Amino acid sequence: MYRFLLSRQWVILTLVAVALIPTMIELGFWQLHRHEQRVALNKVIADSLAAEPVAAESMTSPGAEVGKADLYRRVTAKGRFDTAHEVVVRRRTNADDEVGFHVLTPFVLDDGKVLLVNRGWIPADGPSQTAFPKIPAPAGGEITVTGRLMPDQTTAESGIKDVQGLPDRQVMLISSEQQAERLGRQVLGGYVEMTAPEPGDGTPELLPAPDHDSIGNHMAYAVQWWLFAAGVPVGWVVLARREVRDRAQPAPREQTEAEEPATV
């Protein structure tokens, strides 16, 4: 009755079903892990934003990497902005998805070390984005800045290619190592998204706080993949039983080529 399962068609179908089940289960666990990672990240962000600001030099140092546990940690630093060595980060968008630049300004601390400060977003002066834009000056003299500590940007994490040969004073990624080489000074690892003091005329636009409430659809996708995995053997059994039923039915009688003529 079930000898048809040894046919080429059914062997291929069975092998495909056997391969799909573990694949779908693994995809479900992958989505589950992404859900867990997002929940953990949300907690780190919430804790960091709720904590009292600490000195930036207590969280990072020249050549250091900012760990995930310190992501968005509120820090403060006292010093002066060095606008002469200011650069802009290309192809960055604001809350309205307008393309422009992030303004990256070295902040010279009292001990001579440099902290990179992202002062916010400004629009591009033109569609080419090749000319260095006009940037409002920050507060002059010695001031205290507050911001969120961030790790150096990489292509692997951001998906942004670190293009070389850009116009003068323009970069694609914020890298403390690259800026230390350019400035010839000790630069603290990572950078800071400035939150205070706020610019007097509202520009550059300060970067908004990160979203740490949404968790995405990863858990729903995980359940969906597991349901698909459970449905594969069910579907295989349904198809096999239908095949058995179809084979058990008698073949229809062939219609005679022509009926005999009636006798008169």
ZISULLIN-V629339 format. One record per pair of residues at least 24 apart in sequence whose ideal C-beta (glycine too) atoms are under 8 Angstrom apart, sorted by the first residue. I is the first residue (numbers start at 1). J is the second residue. Records with the same first field share a line. If there is no record, write none. Layout:
I=J / J
This chain:
1=244 / 247 / 248
2=240 / 244
4=243 / 247
5=240
10=240 / 243
13=236 / 239
14=236
17=232 / 233 / 235 / 236
20=229 / 232
21=229 / 232 / 233
22=229
24=225 / 226 / 228 / 229 / 232
25=225 / 226 / 229
27=225
28=221 / 222 / 223 / 224 / 225 / 226 / 229
29=222
30=222
31=218 / 219 / 221 / 222 / 225
32=218 / 219 / 222
34=216 / 218
35=215 / 216 / 218 / 219 / 222
38=215 / 216 / 218
39=215
41=68 / 71 / 212
42=212 / 213 / 215
43=212
44=68 / 69 / 71 / 72
45=71 / 72 / 210 / 212
46=212
48=72 / 73 / 74 / 148 / 149
49=74 / 148 / 209 / 212
53=146
56=109 / 115 / 149 / 188 / 192
57=109 / 111 / 113 / 188
59=149
60=149 / 188 / 189 / 190
61=188 / 189
62=113 / 180 / 186 / 187 / 188 / 189
63=176 / 177 / 180 / 189
64=188 / 189 / 190
65=151 / 152 / 189 / 190
66=149 / 150 / 151 / 152 / 189 / 190
67=151
70=149
71=149 / 150 / 151
72=148 / 149 / 150 / 210
73=148 / 149
74=146 / 147 / 148 / 149 / 195
75=146 / 147 / 148 / 149 / 192
76=144 / 145 / 146
77=107 / 109 / 115 / 144 / 145 / 192
78=109 / 110 / 142 / 143 / 144
79=107 / 108 / 109 / 110 / 115 / 142 / 143 / 145
80=107 / 108 / 140 / 141 / 142 / 143
81=105 / 106 / 107 / 108 / 117 / 138 / 139 / 140 / 143
82=106 / 107 / 108 / 114
83=135 / 137 / 138
85=182 / 183
86=135 / 169
87=169 / 170 / 171 / 179
88=122 / 132 / 133 / 135 / 169 / 170 / 171
89=118 / 170 / 171 / 172 / 173 / 174
90=129 / 166 / 170 / 171 / 172
91=129 / 160 / 172
92=121
93=121
94=121 / 205
95=205 / 208
98=123
99=124 / 129
100=124 / 133
101=129 / 133 / 170
102=174 / 204 / 207
103=135 / 204
104=171 / 174 / 179 / 191
105=138
106=179 / 183 / 185 / 187
107=145 / 192
112=185 / 186
113=185 / 186 / 187 / 188
114=179 / 180 / 183 / 185 / 186 / 187 / 188
115=187 / 188 / 191 / 192
116=174 / 176 / 179 / 187 / 188 / 190 / 191 / 192
117=145 / 147 / 191 / 192 / 194
118=147 / 150 / 174 / 191 / 192 / 193 / 194 / 207
119=194 / 199 / 204 / 206
120=194 / 199 / 203 / 204 / 205 / 206 / 207
121=204 / 205 / 207
122=203 / 204 / 205
130=167
131=167
132=167 / 168 / 169 / 170
135=204
136=199 / 201 / 203 / 204
138=199
139=197
143=197
145=192 / 194 / 196 / 197
146=194 / 195 / 196
147=192 / 193 / 194 / 195 / 196
148=192 / 193 / 195 / 209 / 210
149=190 / 191 / 192
150=174 / 190 / 191 / 192 / 193
151=189 / 190
152=176 / 177 / 189 / 190 / 191
